[in-house]
Amino acid sequence: MTSPTSSAAPSSPIVILDDRAHALVLPDAPLRRLATGARWSEGPVWIEETRCLLWSDIPNDRILRWSPARGLDVWQQGVEFTNGHTRDAAGRILHCSHGLRAVYRTGIEPGPREIVVDRYQGKRFNSPNDIVVKSDGTIWFTDPPYGLIVPEEGHGGDPELDDCHVFRFDPATGEVTAVTSLPHHPNGLAFAPDESLLYVSDTAGALPGHGTQHCIYAFDVVGGTRLANGRVFAEIAPGVPDGFRVDVDGRLYTSAADGVHVLAADGAPLARIPVPEKVGNVCFGGAGRDTLFIAASTSLYAIDLATRGC
């Protein structure tokens, strides 16, 4: 249900909660289901060179591919329970692997994998989950325990680290830095358009007995390398803010149990995009980066917007 003051733009599925949201709505753009058949969809990434969208089907240990020309197929099987993906400074694909407890790299076509980073101070990571690359080429990723404690999302095992951190990896020096352990189970992450802020979600509330957190933190990025002043940016309900992305105007699009919630740069709820399945993650793609792709449980959805991803 929406509040009595909520409204939807004519012919649009987007529920407007704040008048500022009208700027992102294309009135005749429907929510489209592009493909289905997954068990749990996560980590979408757009590959412009081949005009396709890749995303993880974690329990089935495979990466799926959708393109306007070919529809749905399996990009690669036996991928060691990948979750989040992004592109590095050279355009290669970075994969967060629960199974390998590592970040690995491939080309834009299936092929050999190269371990990028798998340890901090000689100890294996828990299960790298989501990942972003800063404009300076450094790789930032979250490391919650899900690949160790959720049977269908990894090989299980014991943690070697004393906590769940957000890490920064510098490919130029090989240095790995734990930049925060504030979120109990850090999950999704994204930089603000000017990279002055890093947003990190806490999804400990997703599993019974692991906490009640279902919020997004904001951190100041200090000197381009450190985080400071961690504070709660927004609480997300129903569900948890598993994964999210930011548009060029600083609006944040986060997963939730009832769809995608759109937040202003000040944290205020702007809009909701109802989706008929629980959402795991989102990304922007398409030629103009103005299509929001939504990885939701068994399916991949998309909606065109009057904005672009940053």
Beta strands, then each sheet from edge to edge (+ up, - down):
strand 1: 7-8
strand 2: 15-16
strand 3: 32-36
strand 4: 41-47
strand 5: 52-57
strand 6: 62-67
strand 7: 71-77
strand 8: 82-87
strand 9: 93-97
strand 10: 102-106
strand 11: 114-117
strand 12: 119-120
strand 13: 123-124
strand 14: 131-133
strand 15: 139-142
strand 16: 166-170
strand 17: 175-180
strand 18: 186-191
strand 19: 197-202
strand 20: 215-222
strand 21: 226-235
strand 22: 244-246
strand 23: 252-256
strand 24: 259-263
strand 25: 269-274
strand 26: 279-285
strand 27: 291-296
strand 28: 299-304
sheet 1: 1+ 2- 25+ 24- 23+ 22-
sheet 2: 3+ 28- 27+ 26-
sheet 3: 4+ 5- 6+ 7-
sheet 4: 8+ 9- 10+ 11-
sheet 5: 12+ 13-
sheet 6: 14+ 15- 16+ 17-
sheet 7: 18+ 19- 20+ 21-
end
